[in-house]
Amino acid sequence: MKNKYLCNFQKLLRAFLIFAMFATSSQIAAAQLNVALSNARLGTMIKQIKAQSKYQFFYDP
């Protein structure tokens, strides 16, 4: 009986992971950024990316 529940849980977990993998890949494919900087600091580049997307960055300048 316990083995049956474990098998069902594993199947459900696999299905969820596959779904999450496809959902994540579609979000990554949809993200397009246009950043054209020359000799810019990292902080400036991160600000540009944050302004154009929903990505958040945490870094120590």
N, C-alpha and C positions, 0 to 999 in steps of 0.2 A: 504494500500500500504506500509506504513511504517512498519507494523507488518510483512509483507512478507519478507522484507529485513532483519529485525531482526532475523526472523526464519532461513533464509538462512545463515546469519552470524553465528548464534549459531551452526548450523550443520557443517559449515566449521571449526569453532573453535574447536569443539569436535574432528573432524577428524584429525586436526593438532595436538592436544594434545595427541591423541592415537598414532599417528605416532611418535611424539617426545618421548613418553614414551618407545616405543619399540626400537627406535634407541639408546636411552640412555642405556637401559638395555643390549643391545647387546654389546655396547662399554665397559660397566662395566664387563660383563662376559668375554670379550676378554683380559682384563688386568690381567696379571699374573706377580707377582713380586717374587723374591727370595732374601730375606734379612735375613741374619743370623748374628745377632749381640748379644753380651753378655755384659751387663753393659756399653752400649754405651750411649753417650749423644744424645739428641733429634736432634740436628743439624747434627750429623753424620748420623743418620737414615734418615733424610730428604734428605740429599745429595745422599744417596744410592738409595732412591726411585726416585728422580729426574733423576739420571743417567740411570735408567732402564725403565723409562716411560716418558710420555709427561705431567705428572702432575706438576703443579707449586704450591709452598707453600709460604705463606707470614706469617712470625711470628716475634716476637720481642724477641731476645735471652735474 
